[in-house]
Amino acid sequence: MSNETINIEGATCAPSLPHGDQIVMGHGAGGRMSHQLIQKAFLPAFKNPALEAGDDAAILRPGPCLQLSISTDSHVVSPLFFPGGDIGRLAVCGTVNDVAMLGAKPLYLTAGFILEEGLAMQTLERVIASMKIAAEEAGVQIVAGDTKVVQKGKADGLYITTAGVGVVQAGININGAQARPGDVVILSGPIGDHGIAVLGARGELGFQSSIQSDVAPLNHLIEAMINASDNVHVLRDPTRGGLATTLNEIASQSDLGIVLYEQSIPVHPEVNAACEMLGFDPLYIANEGKLVAMVAREDAEAVLTTMRQTRYGEGAVIIGEVTAEPRGRVLMKTAIGSQRVVDMLAGEMLPRIC
């Protein structure tokens, strides 16, 4: 993507600002700076077709009749416990979901723990118990792991890294490059709950809130969707960088456009209120229990009906469509009938939310 300024019907998308030679918090926010870091530092060193695909998991084919989906993720959320979840549930669900977004059935996880000296044993046991419950809900086993301890003040209590593996059945080809013009864009429910719940747990909202994180394993929802249609083309969970960044990633991978309908995108009133007060846009707030899908138009209603019958898809709605133009861009049809560019998150919005 070039750094030129692009104008579409009066909307301007400015080029990203250059950054220096040191890592800053924005490099970990999941937006443009994260992508630039990957392109500059990691891809040249580790370049291979699986990595270059740009999905949250990799498809590997170790044998003629076997396809695996493999992913890894690190979790540095602060605080460790927040309304609706904790770092343990987050670690399990985040990796399960990344593996499942390629149409795989997640089977196994590994877990690495970085423990800070002085962490209460009761806190660790509570996190482990939460991971056990989340793994049982997802139907996966935690089969290997590692533990390291660092000096007090070096790890915010606890960091967790998880890796996951799942099996992709023959004939399933779901990834970010598979969107097709005419596809319907489906969102599984309201956005922004996780990021605002974590912010509220830090006491940074300035008012009392009942917002709960949406952190959840989505593999059973995905299995139901795939059983309902052979035309689910793309699946992705809009975590760091939010829905806007995720859709920009998919538009770039598929080299197609995406048009969103502003009035169709669900946001809980409390999340909207918090975002308005703090100057945030819900489109860029992290989610940990939502997915976005690109589905052939003829199958959209069948998939929606199936999703709404599941625990984590009850709020599923159509929020847009895939278009041939503008390639690699996401546009929004606003409530007043105008059209604007929805760009990728440029820097950092909320630190340490996943």
C-alpha positions in Angstrom: 0.0 0.0 0.0 1.4 3.4 -0.9 1.6 6.4 1.5 -0.3 8.7 -0.8 -3.4 10.5 0.4 -6.6 9.0 -0.9 -9.8 11.0 -1.4 -13.2 9.2 -1.8 -16.3 11.4 -2.0 -14.8 14.0 0.2 -13.3 11.6 2.8 -9.6 11.8 3.3 -7.4 9.1 4.5 -4.0 10.5 5.5 -0.8 8.6 5.2 0.5 6.9 8.3 3.0 8.8 10.3 6.6 7.4 10.3 8.0 6.0 13.5 11.5 5.7 14.8 13.9 2.9 15.4 12.5 1.9 18.7 9.5 -0.2 19.7 6.6 1.8 21.1 3.2 0.7 22.5 1.5 1.3 19.2 3.5 -1.6 17.7 1.5 -4.0 19.8 -2.0 -2.5 19.2 -2.8 -4.7 16.2 -3.1 -1.8 13.7 -1.0 -0.3 11.0 2.1 0.0 13.2 1.9 -3.7 14.0 1.6 -4.6 10.4 4.6 -2.4 9.5 6.6 -4.1 12.3 5.7 -7.5 10.8 6.6 -6.4 7.3 9.9 -4.8 8.4 11.3 -7.1 11.0 9.6 -10.5 10.9 8.6 -11.4 7.4 12.1 -10.9 5.9 13.6 -13.3 8.4 10.9 -16.0 8.5 9.4 -15.6 5.0 7.3 -18.6 3.9 3.9 -19.2 2.2 2.1 -20.0 5.4 3.3 -16.8 7.1 2.8 -14.6 4.0 -0.9 -15.6 3.9 -1.5 -13.0 6.6 -4.1 -14.9 8.6 -4.2 -15.3 12.4 -3.4 -18.9 12.1 -1.4 -20.9 9.5 -2.6 -23.8 7.4 0.0 -26.6 7.2 -0.2 -29.8 5.1 2.2 -32.4 6.6 0.6 -35.2 4.7 -1.6 -35.7 1.6 -4.8 -36.2 3.6 -4.0 -33.9 6.6 -4.5 -30.2 7.0 -3.6 -28.5 10.3 -4.4 -25.0 11.6 -1.8 -23.7 14.0 -1.6 -20.4 15.9 0.1 -18.8 18.8 -0.7 -15.8 20.9 0.6 -13.9 23.9 -1.6 -12.3 26.6 -0.6 -9.3 28.7 -3.9 -7.9 29.8 -4.0 -5.6 32.8 -5.7 -6.1 35.2 -5.6 -9.9 35.3 -9.3 -10.1 36.2 -12.0 -7.9 34.6 -15.8 -8.1 34.3 -16.7 -11.1 32.3 -13.3 -12.8 32.2 -9.6 -12.9 33.1 -6.2 -13.5 31.5 -6.7 -17.3 31.7 -10.0 -17.5 29.9 -8.6 -14.9 27.4 -5.6 -17.0 26.7 -7.6 -20.2 25.9 -10.4 -18.5 24.0 -8.0 -16.2 22.0 -6.0 -19.1 20.6 -9.0 -21.5 20.1 -10.7 -18.7 18.1 -7.6 -18.0 15.9 -7.3 -21.7 15.1 -11.0 -22.1 14.4 -11.2 -19.0 12.0 -9.7 -21.1 9.2 -12.5 -23.6 9.5 -10.5 -26.0 11.8 -11.7 -28.0 14.7 -9.3 -27.0 17.6 -7.9 -30.0 19.5 -4.9 -29.1 21.6 -3.2 -26.1 23.3 0.1 -25.5 24.9 0.6 -22.8 27.5 3.7 -20.8 28.7 3.5 -18.8 31.9 5.8 -15.9 32.8 5.2 -15.4 36.5 6.4 -12.3 38.4 8.1 -12.8 41.7 5.6 -12.1 44.5 2.5 -13.2 42.6 0.0 -14.7 45.0 -0.4 -18.5 44.6 -4.1 -18.0 45.0 -4.1 -15.7 42.0 -2.3 -18.3 39.8 -4.6 -21.0 40.9 -7.6 -18.9 40.1 -6.3 -18.2 36.6 -5.5 -21.9 36.1 -9.0 -22.9 37.1 -10.5 -20.4 34.6 -8.3 -21.9 31.9 -9.6 -25.4 32.7 -13.2 -24.3 32.5 -12.6 -22.4 29.2 -10.8 -25.4 27.7 -13.6 -27.7 28.7 -16.2 -25.4 27.1 -14.2 -25.3 23.9 -13.5 -29.0 23.9 -9.7 -28.8 23.8 -6.9 -30.1 25.9 -3.9 -28.3 27.3 -1.2 -30.9 26.6 2.1 -29.1 27.2 3.5 -26.0 28.8 6.4 -24.1 30.4 6.9 -21.8 33.4 9.4 -19.1 34.1 9.7 -16.6 37.0 11.0 -13.1 36.6 12.0 -10.5 39.2 9.4 -8.4 40.9 8.3 -5.5 38.8 9.1 -7.2 35.5 5.9 -8.9 34.4 2.7 -7.1 35.7 2.0 -10.2 37.7 1.5 -12.8 34.9 1.9 -13.2 31.2 0.6 -16.2 29.3 1.5 -17.5 25.8 -0.7 -20.2 24.2 -0.3 -22.1 21.0 -3.1 -24.2 19.4 -3.5 -26.8 16.8 -6.6 -28.0 15.0 -7.6 -30.2 12.0 -9.2 -28.8 8.9 -11.5 -31.2 7.1 -11.0 -31.8 3.4 -12.8 -29.3 1.1 -12.8 -26.4 3.6 -11.0 -23.4 2.3 -11.6 -20.4 4.6 -9.2 -17.6 4.9 -8.8 -13.8 4.5 -8.1 -14.1 0.7 -11.3 -15.9 -0.1 -13.8 -13.0 0.0 -15.8 -12.6 -3.3 -17.7 -9.7 -4.8 -21.3 -9.9 -3.7 -20.5 -11.7 -0.4 -22.5 -10.5 2.6 -20.6 -9.4 5.7 -22.0 -10.9 8.9 -21.1 -9.8 12.4 -21.9 -12.2 15.3 -23.0 -9.5 17.8 -22.3 -6.1 19.4 -18.7 -4.7 19.3 -16.5 -3.1 21.8 -17.5 -4.9 25.0 -14.1 -6.3 25.8 -12.0 -3.2 25.4 -14.4 -1.1 27.4 -14.8 -3.7 30.2 -11.1 -3.9 30.6 -10.8 -0.1 30.7 -13.6 0.0 33.3 -11.8 -2.6 35.4 -8.8 -0.1 35.6 -11.1 2.6 37.0 -10.5 4.8 34.0 -14.1 5.3 32.8 -15.0 7.9 35.4 -18.4 6.3 36.0 -19.9 3.0 37.2 -20.6 0.5 34.4 -22.1 -3.0 34.0 -20.2 -3.7 30.7 -18.9 -7.3 30.6 -16.2 -8.6 28.4 -17.4 -10.9 25.6 -14.5 -13.3 25.8 -15.7 -16.7 24.6 -14.6 -19.7 22.5 -16.3 -19.4 19.1 -15.4 -22.8 17.6 -18.8 -24.4 18.2 -20.5 -21.4 16.5 -18.1 -21.7 13.6 -18.8 -25.4 13.3 -22.5 -24.7 13.1 -22.0 -22.1 10.4 -19.9 -24.4 8.3 -22.5 -27.1 8.6 -25.1 -24.7 7.5 -23.3 -23.6 4.3 -20.5 -24.6 2.0 -20.1 -20.9 1.0 -18.6 -19.4 4.2 -15.6 -17.8 2.6 -13.9 -15.7 5.3 -14.0 -15.9 9.1 -12.0 -13.6 11.5 -12.3 -12.4 15.1 -11.9 -8.6 15.4 -9.6 -8.5 18.4 -6.7 -5.9 18.6 -7.5 -3.0 16.3 -11.2 -3.8 16.3 -13.6 -4.4 13.5 -12.3 -1.7 11.3 -8.7 -3.0 11.3 -9.9 -6.6 10.8 -12.0 -5.6 7.7 -9.1 -3.7 6.3 -6.9 -6.8 6.6 -9.4 -8.9 4.8 -9.9 -6.2 2.0 -6.2 -6.2 1.5 -5.8 -10.0 1.5 -8.7 -10.5 -1.0 -7.8 -7.3 -3.0 -11.5 -6.3 -2.9 -13.6 -3.6 -1.3 -15.9 -3.8 1.7 -18.9 -1.5 2.2 -20.4 -1.2 5.7 -23.8 0.1 6.7 -23.3 2.3 9.7 -26.8 1.9 11.1 -26.5 -1.9 11.0 -23.4 -2.2 13.2 -24.6 -3.2 16.8 -23.0 -1.4 19.8 -24.4 -1.6 23.3 -25.6 1.8 24.6 -23.1 1.7 27.5 -20.2 1.0 25.2 -21.4 3.9 22.9 -21.7 6.2 25.9 -18.2 5.3 27.1 -16.7 5.8 23.7 -18.4 9.1 23.2 -17.1 10.4 26.6 -13.6 9.2 26.0 -13.3 10.1 22.3 -13.0 6.5 21.1 -14.6 4.9 18.0 -16.2 1.5 18.8 -15.0 0.3 15.4 -11.4 0.2 16.8 -12.2 -1.3 20.2 -11.0 -4.9 20.8 -13.5 -7.8 21.0 -12.7 -11.3 22.3 -16.0 -13.1 21.6 -17.2 -11.9 18.2 -16.5 -12.9 14.7 -17.0 -11.4 11.2 -17.8 -13.6 8.2 -18.0 -13.2 4.5 -20.7 -15.5 3.2 -22.2 -16.0 -0.3 -25.4 -13.9 -0.5 -27.6 -16.9 -1.4 -26.6 -18.6 1.9 -26.6 -15.6 4.1 -30.1 -16.1 5.6 -29.4 -19.8 6.4 -26.1 -18.9 8.1 -27.8 -16.1 10.1 -30.6 -18.3 11.2 -28.1 -21.0 12.4 -25.9 -18.4 14.2 -28.8 -17.0 16.1 -29.6 -20.4 17.4 -26.2 -20.7 19.1 -25.0 -19.3 22.4 -22.5 -16.8 21.0 -24.3 -15.9 17.8 -27.7 -14.7 19.1 -27.0 -11.1 18.0 -25.8 -11.9 14.5 -26.6 -9.3 11.8 -25.7 -8.3 8.3 -23.5 -5.2 8.4 -22.2 -4.9 4.8 -21.1 -6.4 1.5 -18.0 -7.2 -0.4 -17.5 -5.1 -3.6 -15.1 -5.2 -6.5 -14.0 -1.6 -5.9 -12.3 0.2 -4.3 -9.7 -2.6 -4.0 -8.2 -3.0 -0.6 -10.4 -0.4 1.0 -13.3 -0.3 3.5 -16.0 2.3 3.1 -18.9 3.2 5.4 -22.4 4.3 4.2 -23.3 6.7 7.0 -26.7 7.3 8.6 -27.0 10.6 6.7 -26.3 8.9 3.3 -22.7 10.0 2.8 -19.7 7.7 2.4 -16.4 7.7 4.2 -13.2 5.7 4.4 -12.8 3.4 7.3 -9.1 3.0 7.8 -6.9 0.7 9.8 -6.0 1.7 13.4 -3.0 4.0 13.0 -1.4 3.7 16.5 -2.6 2.8 20.0 -6.0 3.2 21.4 -6.2 1.0 24.5 -3.1 -0.7 26.0 -3.0 -4.2 27.2 -6.5 -5.4 26.5 -5.7 -8.8 25.1 
